[in-house]
């Protein structure tokens, strides 16, 4: 006879229900795990000391915000500008937070390429220095947050000046600087009278050369947008620059940028250096500079006018308009540009290492004043910079060491290449300026500024 097996259906039903419940629970746990995966922010930044320090300290942010993970893309300045410009113009979406300059912030803000930043009372936006806040705002709306800002100043070895019997005041002239450079230039003993940027780039050699042209009484464009590169101030200023470096600068000056000159200065090889105020925190640091105790600071030299003699720049953090991670990006930017972040750097690295140039409260802090003997000169330079009135003759553009128009990058790069070639002896100053004038006229004509 066939053998029958009795099936306990009630028990099977219970087991099936339990199995299904377990599967549902597992699916729920998996879904929860997916939902709780941290938001990854890709941050594009520049490879300078303050930004590298921010990366080191960002663990504090991640610990306090476990739902956000930071991924860094650290690039050389020129490469950074190229990458972020291409990404934001093409809506590539590679970056959630971008490090951009004072040049890009207002242009991209007006184009609608950046998210407006919303800050709370704790952030204290009114604590930002007015000139810097204005530079990253459009119609009163903040489109980027300044991480650190700078002007330009004269940094020099006071021991060499004293030995030469020269006393520089707080507001030296270029004639006085040239005279001192001649007296202390001693290449046989590894000391060069003066070091200045020579590497081509609109934000490199042209940042310095433009301020020199400004103080000689020149401008990039007149009120009809006619380029002025063949004007007397341009010819006088650039000839002065080339002669000064050829006579009293280090060899290979046409290849020197900020980092190369910083290394030379820290090694005691530069008698005088006119560059970003941010360098003062490095050259006065005995851990980095062999001549830290000998360094003195003054305002950027002037010639025919003080207008536009010292530049204004800031590195800022911004969010692309098409970002899908606005809340997380906003949280990170608020943290990294806050008063609390400055306090964190002071606590971990000391007050001499904090990012400067952005907040009134930093300069009002007695501990910072004591640690940073360059502080007063730096703030005076930043406060005196006037992007809306940068030149002796009236100009149609905003910006001191640049003209805040989209076409300026191409023009500045081309002129920078020509003047670097003149410094290297590959062409003459007049020929370089003539070529630059042609390029500038072509770019502005193409863009519709005027008809030739």
C-alpha positions as CSV (number, residue, x, y, z in Angstrom):
1,X,0.0,0.0,0.0
2,X,1.2,3.5,-0.7
3,X,2.6,5.2,2.3
4,X,1.1,8.5,3.2
5,X,2.9,11.3,5.1
6,X,0.9,13.7,7.1
7,X,1.9,17.3,6.6
8,X,1.4,19.7,9.4
9,X,0.2,22.7,7.3
10,X,-0.1,25.0,10.3
11,X,3.5,24.5,11.1
12,X,4.6,25.0,7.5
13,X,2.6,28.2,7.3
14,X,4.3,29.5,10.4
15,X,7.8,28.7,9.1
16,X,7.0,30.3,5.7
17,X,5.8,33.4,7.4
18,X,8.9,33.6,9.6
19,X,11.2,33.1,6.5
20,X,9.4,35.8,4.6
21,X,9.6,38.1,7.6
22,X,13.3,37.5,7.8
23,X,13.8,38.3,4.2
24,X,11.8,41.5,4.5
25,X,13.9,42.4,7.5
26,X,17.1,41.8,5.7
27,X,15.9,43.8,2.8
28,X,15.0,46.6,5.2
29,X,18.4,46.5,6.8
30,X,20.0,46.7,3.3
31,X,17.8,49.5,2.3
32,X,18.6,51.4,5.5
33,X,22.3,50.8,5.0
34,X,22.0,52.2,1.5
35,X,20.0,55.2,2.8
36,X,22.6,55.9,5.5
37,X,25.6,55.8,3.1
38,X,27.5,59.0,3.6
39,X,27.2,61.8,1.0
40,X,30.5,62.1,-0.8
41,X,31.6,65.7,-1.5
42,X,34.3,66.1,-4.2
43,X,36.3,69.2,-3.4
44,X,38.6,70.8,-6.0
45,X,41.3,72.9,-4.3
46,X,44.8,74.5,-4.9
47,X,48.0,73.0,-3.6
48,X,49.1,75.7,-1.2
49,X,49.9,75.5,2.4
50,X,46.6,76.7,3.9
51,X,44.5,74.4,1.7
52,X,46.7,71.4,2.5
53,X,46.3,72.2,6.2
54,X,42.5,72.3,5.7
55,X,42.6,68.8,4.3
56,X,44.5,67.6,7.4
57,X,42.0,69.2,9.7
58,X,38.9,68.1,7.8
59,X,38.8,64.9,9.9
60,X,37.3,67.1,12.6
61,X,34.4,68.0,10.2
62,X,33.9,64.3,9.2
63,X,33.9,63.2,12.8
64,X,31.2,65.8,13.6
65,X,29.3,65.0,10.4
66,X,29.5,61.2,9.8
67,X,26.9,61.4,7.1
68,X,29.4,63.4,4.9
69,X,32.6,62.0,3.4
70,X,35.2,64.3,1.7
71,X,37.1,63.5,-1.4
72,X,39.9,65.9,-2.3
73,X,41.2,66.8,-5.8
74,X,44.3,68.9,-5.1
75,X,45.8,70.7,-8.1
76,X,48.4,73.3,-9.1
77,X,46.9,76.7,-9.5
78,X,46.9,76.9,-13.3
79,X,45.5,73.4,-13.6
80,X,42.9,74.1,-11.0
81,X,41.6,77.1,-12.9
82,X,41.4,75.2,-16.1
83,X,39.6,72.2,-14.6
84,X,37.0,74.1,-12.6
85,X,36.4,76.6,-15.5
86,X,35.8,73.7,-17.9
87,X,33.6,71.8,-15.5
88,X,31.3,74.7,-14.5
89,X,31.0,76.0,-18.1
90,X,30.1,72.6,-19.5
91,X,28.0,71.6,-16.4
92,X,30.2,68.5,-16.1
93,X,29.4,67.9,-12.4
94,X,32.8,66.6,-11.4
95,X,33.0,68.8,-8.3
96,X,30.6,69.6,-5.5
97,X,32.8,72.3,-3.9
98,X,35.2,74.5,-6.0
99,X,38.1,76.6,-4.9
100,X,37.8,79.8,-7.1
101,X,39.4,83.2,-7.0
102,X,38.1,86.7,-6.7
103,X,38.2,87.0,-10.5
104,X,35.8,84.1,-11.1
105,X,33.3,84.6,-8.2
106,X,31.5,87.7,-9.5
107,X,31.5,86.7,-13.1
108,X,30.2,83.2,-12.4
109,X,27.7,84.6,-9.9
110,X,26.2,86.9,-12.5
111,X,26.0,84.1,-15.0
112,X,24.0,82.0,-12.6
113,X,26.8,79.3,-12.5
114,X,27.0,79.4,-8.7
115,X,24.6,78.6,-5.8
116,X,23.9,81.6,-3.5
117,X,25.4,80.8,-0.1
118,X,23.0,81.0,2.9
119,X,24.6,81.7,6.2
120,X,23.2,81.7,9.7
121,X,23.8,84.1,12.6
122,X,26.6,82.0,14.1
123,X,28.6,82.4,10.8
124,X,28.6,86.2,11.3
125,X,28.9,87.3,7.7
126,X,29.3,90.9,8.9
127,X,32.7,89.8,10.4
128,X,34.1,89.4,6.9
129,X,36.3,92.2,5.8
130,X,34.2,94.6,3.6
131,X,36.5,94.6,0.5
132,X,36.7,90.8,0.5
133,X,33.0,90.2,1.1
134,X,32.2,92.7,-1.7
135,X,34.5,90.8,-4.1
136,X,32.6,87.5,-3.7
137,X,29.1,89.1,-3.8
138,X,26.7,90.1,-6.6
139,X,23.9,92.6,-5.8
140,X,24.5,91.9,-2.1
141,X,24.2,88.1,-2.4
142,X,27.1,85.9,-1.3
143,X,28.2,83.5,-4.0
144,X,31.4,82.2,-2.5
145,X,32.9,82.2,1.0
146,X,36.5,83.5,1.4
147,X,38.9,80.9,2.9
148,X,41.8,83.3,3.0
149,X,42.5,86.6,1.3
150,X,45.6,88.6,0.5
151,X,46.9,91.8,-0.9
152,X,50.5,92.4,-1.9
153,X,53.4,93.8,0.2
154,X,57.1,94.3,0.3
155,X,59.0,91.7,2.3
156,X,62.8,92.3,2.8
157,X,65.8,91.3,4.8
158,X,66.2,94.2,7.2
159,X,69.7,92.9,8.2
160,X,70.9,93.5,4.6
161,X,69.2,96.9,4.5
162,X,70.8,97.9,7.8
163,X,74.2,96.8,6.5
164,X,73.7,98.9,3.4
165,X,72.7,101.9,5.6
166,X,69.2,102.1,4.0
167,X,66.0,102.7,6.1
168,X,62.8,101.8,4.3
169,X,59.6,103.4,5.6
170,X,56.2,101.8,5.7
171,X,55.4,103.3,2.2
172,X,58.5,102.9,0.0
173,X,58.8,104.0,-3.6
174,X,60.1,101.8,-6.5
175,X,63.1,104.1,-6.8
176,X,64.0,103.4,-3.2
177,X,63.5,99.6,-3.8
178,X,65.7,99.7,-6.9
179,X,68.4,101.6,-5.0
180,X,68.4,99.1,-2.2
181,X,68.4,96.1,-4.5
182,X,71.5,97.4,-6.2
183,X,73.3,97.8,-2.9
184,X,72.5,94.4,-1.5
185,X,72.8,92.4,-4.7
186,X,75.7,89.9,-4.1
187,X,75.3,86.8,-6.3
188,X,78.8,85.6,-5.5
189,X,77.6,85.0,-1.9
190,X,74.2,83.7,-3.0
191,X,72.1,86.8,-2.4
192,X,70.0,88.5,-5.2
193,X,68.8,92.0,-4.8
194,X,65.2,91.4,-5.6
195,X,62.9,88.5,-6.6
196,X,59.7,89.0,-8.6
197,X,57.3,86.7,-10.5
198,X,58.3,86.0,-14.0
199,X,56.4,82.8,-14.9
200,X,53.8,83.6,-17.5
201,X,50.1,83.6,-16.5
202,X,47.3,86.1,-16.0
203,X,47.4,85.2,-12.2
204,X,51.1,84.9,-12.1
205,X,53.6,87.4,-13.7
206,X,50.7,89.6,-14.9
207,X,49.3,89.9,-11.4
208,X,52.4,91.6,-10.3
209,X,53.1,93.5,-13.6
210,X,49.6,94.9,-13.6
211,X,50.0,96.5,-10.2
212,X,53.3,97.9,-11.4
213,X,51.6,99.4,-14.4
214,X,48.9,100.8,-12.2
215,X,51.3,102.7,-10.0
216,X,53.1,104.0,-13.0
217,X,49.8,105.6,-14.0
218,X,48.5,103.0,-16.5
219,X,45.5,100.8,-17.1
220,X,44.4,97.8,-19.2
221,X,41.6,99.5,-21.1
222,X,40.4,103.1,-21.4
223,X,36.7,104.0,-21.0
224,X,36.1,103.0,-24.7
225,X,37.6,99.6,-23.9
226,X,40.6,100.4,-26.1
227,X,43.6,98.3,-24.9
228,X,46.5,100.5,-23.5
229,X,49.4,98.2,-23.8
230,X,51.5,100.5,-26.0
231,X,50.9,103.5,-23.8
232,X,53.8,105.2,-22.0
233,X,52.9,103.9,-18.5
234,X,53.0,100.3,-19.8
235,X,56.3,100.8,-21.6
236,X,57.9,102.5,-18.7
237,X,56.6,100.0,-16.1
238,X,57.6,96.8,-18.1
239,X,61.0,98.2,-19.1
240,X,61.6,99.0,-15.4
241,X,60.6,95.5,-14.4
242,X,62.7,93.7,-17.0
243,X,65.8,95.9,-16.3
244,X,65.4,95.4,-12.5
245,X,65.3,91.6,-12.7
246,X,68.0,91.4,-15.3
247,X,70.4,93.5,-13.2
248,X,69.5,92.4,-9.7
249,X,67.3,89.3,-9.9
250,X,68.2,85.6,-9.7
251,X,69.0,83.7,-12.9
252,X,66.0,82.1,-14.5
253,X,63.5,84.7,-13.3
254,X,61.3,84.1,-16.3
255,X,60.4,80.7,-14.8
256,X,59.9,81.8,-11.2
257,X,56.5,81.9,-9.6
258,X,55.3,82.2,-6.0
259,X,56.6,78.8,-4.8
260,X,60.0,79.1,-6.4
261,X,60.5,82.6,-4.9
262,X,59.2,81.5,-1.5
263,X,61.9,78.8,-1.5
264,X,64.6,81.3,-2.4
265,X,63.5,83.8,0.2
266,X,63.3,81.2,2.9
267,X,66.8,80.2,2.0
268,X,68.0,83.8,2.5
269,X,68.7,84.3,-1.2
270,X,66.2,87.2,-1.9
271,X,67.0,90.6,-0.5
272,X,63.6,92.0,-1.5
273,X,60.4,90.4,-2.6
274,X,57.0,92.0,-3.6
275,X,54.3,89.4,-3.6
276,X,51.2,88.1,-1.8
277,X,50.8,89.1,1.9
278,X,50.1,85.5,2.6
279,X,53.8,84.8,2.1
280,X,54.6,86.8,5.2
281,X,53.3,83.9,7.4
282,X,55.8,81.6,5.8
283,X,58.9,83.8,5.6
284,X,58.5,84.8,9.2
285,X,58.2,81.2,10.4
286,X,61.5,79.9,11.8
287,X,60.5,76.4,11.0
288,X,60.4,77.2,7.4
289,X,62.7,80.2,6.9
290,X,66.4,80.5,7.6
291,X,66.0,84.3,7.9
292,X,62.7,84.5,9.7
293,X,64.0,86.9,12.4
294,X,65.5,89.2,9.8
295,X,62.4,89.7,7.6
296,X,60.6,93.1,7.7
297,X,57.4,94.2,6.0
298,X,56.1,97.3,4.3
299,X,53.4,98.3,1.8
300,X,53.8,97.6,-1.9
301,X,56.1,100.2,-3.5
302,X,54.6,103.1,-5.4
303,X,55.7,105.2,-8.4
304,X,53.5,107.9,-9.9
305,X,50.4,107.1,-7.9
306,X,49.4,104.8,-5.0
307,X,46.3,103.7,-6.9
308,X,46.4,100.0,-7.7
309,X,49.9,99.5,-6.3
310,X,48.8,96.5,-4.3
311,X,46.5,93.8,-5.4
312,X,43.5,92.1,-3.8
313,X,42.9,88.4,-4.1
314,X,41.1,85.7,-2.2
315,X,40.7,81.9,-2.5
316,X,37.1,81.1,-1.9
317,X,34.9,78.0,-1.7
318,X,31.8,77.9,-3.9
319,X,29.0,75.5,-5.0
320,X,28.2,74.9,-8.7
321,X,24.7,75.8,-9.6
322,X,23.8,72.3,-10.7
323,X,25.0,70.6,-7.6
324,X,22.8,67.9,-6.1
325,X,24.5,68.0,-2.8
326,X,23.9,71.6,-1.9
327,X,23.0,71.1,1.8
328,X,26.2,69.0,2.5
329,X,28.4,71.4,0.5
330,X,26.9,74.4,2.3
331,X,27.6,72.7,5.7
332,X,31.3,72.1,4.7
333,X,31.9,75.6,3.4
334,X,30.3,77.1,6.5
335,X,32.6,75.1,8.7
336,X,35.9,75.7,6.8
337,X,35.4,79.5,6.5
338,X,34.1,80.1,10.0
339,X,35.6,81.8,13.1
340,X,35.6,78.3,14.7
341,X,37.8,76.9,12.0
342,X,40.3,79.7,12.5
343,X,40.3,78.9,16.2
344,X,40.9,75.2,15.4
345,X,44.0,76.1,13.3
346,X,45.2,78.4,16.1
347,X,44.7,75.6,18.6
348,X,46.5,72.9,16.6
349,X,49.1,74.9,14.7
350,X,49.4,78.3,16.5
351,X,48.1,81.7,15.7
352,X,50.8,82.5,13.2
353,X,49.5,79.7,10.9
354,X,45.8,80.7,10.7
355,X,44.4,81.7,7.3
356,X,44.3,85.5,7.2
357,X,42.7,88.3,5.3
358,X,39.1,87.4,5.8
359,X,37.7,88.3,9.2
360,X,37.9,91.4,11.4
361,X,37.9,89.2,14.5
362,X,41.2,87.6,13.5
363,X,43.0,90.9,13.4
364,X,41.3,92.1,16.6
365,X,42.6,89.0,18.5
366,X,45.6,89.9,20.7
367,X,47.1,86.4,20.4
368,X,47.1,86.8,16.6
369,X,48.7,90.2,16.8
370,X,51.4,88.9,19.0
371,X,52.1,85.8,16.9
372,X,51.9,87.5,13.4
373,X,54.2,90.6,13.4
374,X,53.1,91.2,9.7
375,X,49.4,91.5,10.7
376,X,49.2,95.3,10.8
377,X,50.9,95.7,7.4
378,X,48.8,92.9,5.8
379,X,45.5,94.4,7.0
380,X,46.5,97.9,5.9
381,X,47.2,96.5,2.5
382,X,43.9,94.7,2.2
383,X,42.0,97.7,3.5
384,X,43.6,100.1,1.1
385,X,42.9,97.9,-2.0
386,X,40.1,99.3,-4.1
387,X,38.9,97.0,-6.9
388,X,36.3,99.6,-8.0
389,X,38.8,102.4,-8.4
390,X,42.1,100.7,-9.3
391,X,43.8,103.1,-11.7
392,X,44.7,106.8,-12.0
393,X,42.8,107.3,-15.3
394,X,39.2,106.2,-15.0
395,X,38.7,102.6,-16.1
396,X,35.6,100.7,-17.2
397,X,36.4,97.5,-15.3
398,X,36.5,96.2,-11.8
399,X,39.7,94.6,-10.5
400,X,43.2,95.6,-9.5
401,X,45.6,93.0,-10.9
402,X,43.0,91.9,-13.4
403,X,40.0,93.2,-15.3
404,X,36.9,91.3,-14.2
405,X,35.6,90.4,-17.7
406,X,35.4,86.9,-19.2
407,X,37.9,87.8,-22.0
408,X,40.7,88.8,-19.6
409,X,42.0,85.3,-19.0
410,X,43.0,84.8,-22.7
411,X,44.4,88.3,-22.9
412,X,46.3,88.1,-19.6
413,X,47.8,84.7,-20.6
414,X,48.9,85.9,-24.0
415,X,50.5,89.1,-22.6
416,X,52.1,87.2,-19.8
417,X,53.8,84.9,-22.2
418,X,55.1,87.8,-24.3
419,X,56.5,89.6,-21.2
420,X,58.1,86.5,-19.8
421,X,59.8,86.0,-23.2
422,X,61.0,89.6,-23.0
423,X,62.4,88.9,-19.5
424,X,64.2,85.8,-20.9
425,X,65.7,87.9,-23.7
426,X,63.8,86.2,-26.5
427,X,62.0,89.4,-27.6
428,X,62.0,93.1,-26.8
429,X,59.6,94.9,-24.4
430,X,58.2,97.0,-27.3
431,X,57.6,93.9,-29.5
432,X,56.0,92.1,-26.5
433,X,53.6,94.9,-25.8
434,X,52.8,95.3,-29.5
435,X,51.9,91.6,-29.7
436,X,49.8,92.0,-26.5
437,X,48.0,95.0,-27.9
438,X,47.1,93.1,-31.0
439,X,45.8,90.1,-29.0
440,X,43.7,92.3,-26.7
441,X,42.1,94.3,-29.6
442,X,41.3,91.0,-31.4
443,X,39.7,89.4,-28.3
444,X,37.6,92.5,-27.4
445,X,36.5,93.0,-31.0
446,X,35.4,89.4,-31.3
447,X,33.5,89.7,-28.0
448,X,31.7,92.8,-29.4
449,X,33.1,95.5,-27.1
450,X,33.6,97.8,-30.1
451,X,34.2,97.8,-33.8
452,X,37.7,98.4,-35.0
